[in-house]
Amino acid sequence: MANTKSAEKRARQSEKRCARNMAIKSAMRTAAKKFRKAVEENRTAELESLLRIAQSRVDKAVSAGVIHKRTGARYKSRLYALLRRVQSAAR
């Protein structure tokens, strides 16, 4: 329990930030999951658009400070590698 007025405010701010960060991270993970599911189900027509959405969510998480920029780069790299594997297997 906060003892001072400033500590109470910091607690409120912390709760807001935590909720916002969880929402951003959840949206990022959901977008990546949708992309991976489309890969599993061989829905090649949608892959490009789903990858763009996932990339956008990762970039937003990085710019909001929810994840580190190198973590975001690694995340996107793995998604792109998966797309390349699917495209090369389709040829």
RAWO-V265429 format. One record per residue. N is the residue number from 0. RES is the residue in one letter. PHI is phi in whole degrees, -180 to 180 (999 if undefined). PSI is psi in whole degrees, 0 to 359 (* if undefined). Layout:
N;RES;PHI;PSI, N;RES;PHI;PSI
//
This chain:
0;M;999;133, 1;A;-72;141, 2;N;-98;332, 3;T;-116;165, 4;K;-63;319, 5;S;-67;325, 6;A;-68;324, 7;E;-63;317, 8;K;-64;317, 9;R;-62;323, 10;A;-65;318, 11;R;-63;315, 12;Q;-62;319, 13;S;-62;317, 14;E;-62;316, 15;K;-62;313, 16;R;-65;320, 17;C;-61;315, 18;A;-63;317, 19;R;-65;315, 20;N;-63;319, 21;M;-64;320, 22;A;-65;317, 23;I;-65;315, 24;K;-66;321, 25;S;-65;318, 26;A;-63;322, 27;M;-64;313, 28;R;-66;321, 29;T;-64;318, 30;A;-63;318, 31;A;-66;320, 32;K;-63;318, 33;K;-62;320, 34;F;-64;312, 35;R;-64;324, 36;K;-67;321, 37;A;-64;324, 38;V;-65;315, 39;E;-61;323, 40;E;-90;7, 41;N;59;38, 42;R;-92;75, 43;T;-68;335, 44;A;-66;328, 45;E;-92;347, 46;L;-57;316, 47;E;-61;313, 48;S;-69;321, 49;L;-66;324, 50;L;-67;319, 51;R;-61;318, 52;I;-65;315, 53;A;-63;318, 54;Q;-63;319, 55;S;-62;318, 56;R;-65;320, 57;V;-65;315, 58;D;-61;321, 59;K;-66;322, 60;A;-65;321, 61;V;-67;313, 62;S;-68;332, 63;A;-82;351, 64;G;83;15, 65;V;-76;321, 66;I;-128;159, 67;H;-74;154, 68;K;-65;327, 69;R;-73;327, 70;T;-64;318, 71;G;-63;318, 72;A;-64;319, 73;R;-65;317, 74;Y;-58;309, 75;K;-65;322, 76;S;-60;318, 77;R;-66;321, 78;L;-66;317, 79;Y;-65;322, 80;A;-63;320, 81;L;-63;318, 82;L;-63;317, 83;R;-62;319, 84;R;-62;318, 85;V;-65;316, 86;Q;-67;321, 87;S;-72;329, 88;A;-73;332, 89;A;-75;339, 90;R;-77;*
//
